[in-house]
Amino acid sequence: MGASGSGKTSLLNVLAQRMALSPGYTLDGEVRCNNRVVDSNDFGKIGAFVQQDDILIETMTPRESFEFAAKLRTNISLADVPKKA
């Protein structure tokens, strides 16, 4: 995907509108999806991204990590999470 420091995480933070986590940031423009402006409340409806592995539980498989995130972030019943993940 690119070398360390090439801006991958920064791009994802802009798309997810998490730039407030970066002190001193400036951003100009707008984020669009299918030519519609995406505001800070909308990104979670159309996408998500998993942070770098240093904050994940290293004993979990990728599937377990996604299921764990789905249980925390969605209103899907706990029984249905494995079916949808």
MODELLER restraints for C-alpha pairs under 7 A, 6 or more apart:
rsr = mdl.restraints
at = mdl.atoms
rsr.add(forms.Gaussian(group=physical.xy_distance, feature=features.Distance(at['CA:13:A'], at['CA:19:A']), mean=5.65, stdev=0.5))
rsr.add(forms.Gaussian(group=physical.xy_distance, feature=features.Distance(at['CA:15:A'], at['CA:31:A']), mean=6.39, stdev=0.5))
rsr.add(forms.Gaussian(group=physical.xy_distance, feature=features.Distance(at['CA:16:A'], at['CA:43:A']), mean=5.74, stdev=0.5))
rsr.add(forms.Gaussian(group=physical.xy_distance, feature=features.Distance(at['CA:17:A'], at['CA:40:A']), mean=5.75, stdev=0.5))
rsr.add(forms.Gaussian(group=physical.xy_distance, feature=features.Distance(at['CA:19:A'], at['CA:25:A']), mean=6.74, stdev=0.5))
rsr.add(forms.Gaussian(group=physical.xy_distance, feature=features.Distance(at['CA:30:A'], at['CA:37:A']), mean=6.73, stdev=0.5))
rsr.add(forms.Gaussian(group=physical.xy_distance, feature=features.Distance(at['CA:31:A'], at['CA:37:A']), mean=5.82, stdev=0.5))
rsr.add(forms.Gaussian(group=physical.xy_distance, feature=features.Distance(at['CA:31:A'], at['CA:38:A']), mean=5.53, stdev=0.5))
rsr.add(forms.Gaussian(group=physical.xy_distance, feature=features.Distance(at['CA:32:A'], at['CA:38:A']), mean=5.33, stdev=0.5))
rsr.add(forms.Gaussian(group=physical.xy_distance, feature=features.Distance(at['CA:66:A'], at['CA:85:A']), mean=6.66, stdev=0.5))
rsr.add(forms.Gaussian(group=physical.xy_distance, feature=features.Distance(at['CA:67:A'], at['CA:81:A']), mean=6.26, stdev=0.5))
rsr.add(forms.Gaussian(group=physical.xy_distance, feature=features.Distance(at['CA:67:A'], at['CA:82:A']), mean=6.40, stdev=0.5))
rsr.add(forms.Gaussian(group=physical.xy_distance, feature=features.Distance(at['CA:67:A'], at['CA:85:A']), mean=5.99, stdev=0.5))
rsr.add(forms.Gaussian(group=physical.xy_distance, feature=features.Distance(at['CA:70:A'], at['CA:81:A']), mean=6.71, stdev=0.5))
rsr.add(forms.Gaussian(group=physical.xy_distance, feature=features.Distance(at['CA:71:A'], at['CA:78:A']), mean=6.44, stdev=0.5))
rsr.add(forms.Gaussian(group=physical.xy_distance, feature=features.Distance(at['CA:71:A'], at['CA:81:A']), mean=6.77, stdev=0.5))
